[in-house]
């Protein structure tokens, strides 16, 4: 019988029945994923998510997300007993190849420290830190009750989002809206100035995507959302250039947790306006 040390991993598509494996890995690492996290990846990019197998057993995974001009890679994880065998690099190469075959030259990711050296070897370069934040929810008396974001608003939301995020992610926004715990827009009518969605997370709720024209609008959306949560933590990740968001979150009782590193490979396109992005949707999709 062959041994893992001498057996090359086979790479195949990620299927729905791999979600249990994925959650076991992310739970062990303390990543805040749910089954809905991976269902979203399969719905948006079913042909861009991959699993490595060694001797017929799952030995790692990675996801990729394709937008119009750029792509994202995320959820690269290999069980501890399979590390050091090149499986992570093989998965990354598969995800990069998939995106490049689709005409995507610019790829971004949010790197945890363990993966940075792998990504640099594969041609990724540092862009900026993305600090993460956490708080226990609390009521926000007096917060203005902004109207919920409705399906009919999504076309306007996608148009508002595109120059700020740097890409057309209308398809992803529609999927996120379906699964959102709560979602808000402002103002109720007229030119859109901001929106916020909150997604289910293992710890409670994840804020994001959250995009606003200025910090005043962002604060009103935040207060509307925080008034909706019961027990459990609220978490989010913020692009580093958005210094105003860090100050806003501190004023609402959030504290900073270890950051990720935004990295990019290929031409520097699709950077958007990170100072207007107050929370990523997730680290895996931007």
Residue, then its C-alpha position, 0 to 999 in steps of 0.5 A: x500500500x502506498x504511503x501519503x509521503x510518496x503518493x501524489x495528490x489527485x485534485x477533483x472538484x469540490x462537491x456538496x458532500x465535501x461540506x462536512x470535511x470542509x467544516x471539520x477543517x475550518x472548525x479546527x483552525x478556528x475559521x468562522x465558516x458555516x455550511x452556507x459558506x460553502x454552499x455559496x461557493x458552489x452556487x457561484x463557482x461550482x467549477x472553481x472549488x477543488x479537493x485534494x485526495x490522497x489514497x482516496x481520502x480528502x486531504x485538502x481544499x481550496x475555493x476560487x471566485x471569478x468576477x468579470x476581470x479579477x478573481x479571488x482564492x480562499x479557504x486553502x486548508x490542508x489537515x495537519x497530518x498532510x502538511x509538508x507534502x506539497x498539497x497546498x501548493x498543488x491546490x493553489x496551482x489548480x485554482x490559479x490555472x482555473x482562473x487563468x483559463x477563464x481569462x482572469x489575470x489578476x487574482x487576490x486573496x486574504x492570507x493568514x500567516x501560515x500561507x504567506x510564503x506559499x503565496x509569495x512563491x506563487x507570485x503574489x505580492x503584498x497589498x495591505x493588511x486587513x484587520x479583523x474585529x469582534x464584539x458582543x452585540x448590544x442594542x443601539x437605542x435611538x438608531x435611525x431605522x433605515x429601510x431593509x435592503x430589498x431584492x428590488x434594490x439589488x441592481x442599484x446596490x450592485x451599481x453603487x458597489x462596483x466602483x468601490x469594490x472594484x468589480x461587478x459582483x452582482x451575482x454574488x450580492x444576490x446570493x448573499x442577500x438570499x442568505x442574509x440575517x439582515x440587510x440595510x440600505x440608505x437612504x430609502x429613496x433617491x441616490x444610494x449612499x450605502x448598504x450593509x448585509x450581515x451573514x450567518x457565522x459560527x460565532x453569531x453574525x458576520x458583517x459584510x459586505x458593507x460599503x458606504x459613501x462616508x463614515x457618517x452613512x456607515x455608522x448609521x447602517x452599523x447601528x441599524x444592523x447591531x440592533x438586530x442581533x441577539x446572543x453571539x458575537x459579531x465579526x468582520x474584516x476591514x480593508x486596511x486603508x479604511x482608517x475611518x472604519x477602525x475608529x467607528x468600530x472602536x466607538x461601538x465596542x469592537x476590538x481588533x483581532x489578528x489581521x489577514x494580509x491582502x495579496x495580489x497576483x498579476x496586473x494591479x486592476x480592480x483595486x476599487x476604493x478600499x477606503x469606502x469598503x467597511x467590511x469584506x463579504x468574506x476573506x475568500x471572496x473579497 
